[in-house]
């Protein structure tokens, strides 16, 4: 379902994503193209999610409603909330633990005309120090006897970035000396091809361009300063103000004779900052009576950005400098399991189907060149143990079709 499994993916991916990229993942959920020539079913989804790992807790509710108007129009509206409590390794090194709430609202519309589906929508996301506005558009066309579906999409986002500071009385306000902006454009192409009665292939390509302030105002670089403090000094990160990313993926999904399905996918990512990433995933779905069970395993690896370093040799070492672990070299594994139970709601004939669902994901990240700088006094600057992160993601949600 759109809100459930995809939201689970979003929670897992938040380990390394900026607020804008979290918004893009949400966009993938609410703007996912309908099946060829078919509008989304009338349904409502309500979910509670919880992410816990690396001394970060993210939890909150989510609601998504989709409703058709006649045979050619479908409307959707959603709300998503993150209550974030963070004392992560980055925060502990250069700032104070914090609590904040991110709220996101979205609306969308789909119009079906013959074998063509037109989609558009708007997302607004706001947290105390980040405001994101995103519009998205797509056109989906069935062809070759409905065996092939081609979808092209475009999105545009405008972000405002602030920085919170603590007043002497303990209150938190936006720093009046800091207000930056970022602009994003995304272009996508998707092809879905029915190969046999039981085998479907999907190909996706995405081009994303970013311009403006692309750093994190709270994270710092560190450089060697022997004899001072713990052997290093903190300084502001300096990022390029442009970034272009390319990603391509392919997925094969086979429907098995006993009504189960198995899927495998591969994704390649490269950007102009020097990050190269590979993702391999396998999924298995098995229905049993009123139950449906899902299992998933994903492997992800990436190289570091050209201007990333855990510890620079001295101040102003190069034009661009970053120590954001999103840009480090790391490998991670994600293991997921889900169960869905279909049930009847007595006294509600207007509900055609309903399900209760639960999902759990476990994430393990091994950083190859990002060290736990909090242990510098014990091991010495640059000799600290490499950082590892384990996280658990829980979801409980209910879906109804009407």
Buried (B, 14 or more C-beta within 10 A) or exposed (E): BBBBBBBBBBBBBBBBBBBBBBBBBBBBBBBBBBEBBEBBBBBBBBBBBBBBBBBBBBBBBBBBBBBBEEEEEBBBBBBBBBBBBBBBBBBBBBBEEBEBEBBBBBBBBBEBEEEEBEBBBEBBBBBBBBBBBBBBBBBBBBEEEEEBBBBBBBBEBBBBBBBBBEEEEEEBEEEEEBEBEBEBBBEBBBBBBBEEEEEBEBBBBBBBBBBBBBBBBBBBBBBBBEEEEBBBBBBEBBBBEEBBBEBBBBBBBBBEEEEBBBBBBEBEBBBBBEBEBBBEBEBBBBBEEEEBBBBBEBEBBBBBBBBBBBBBEEEEEEEBBBBBBBBBBBBBBBEBEBBBEBEEEEEEEEBBBBBEBBBBBBBBBBBBBBBBBEBBEEBEBBEBEBBBBEBEBBBBBBBBEB
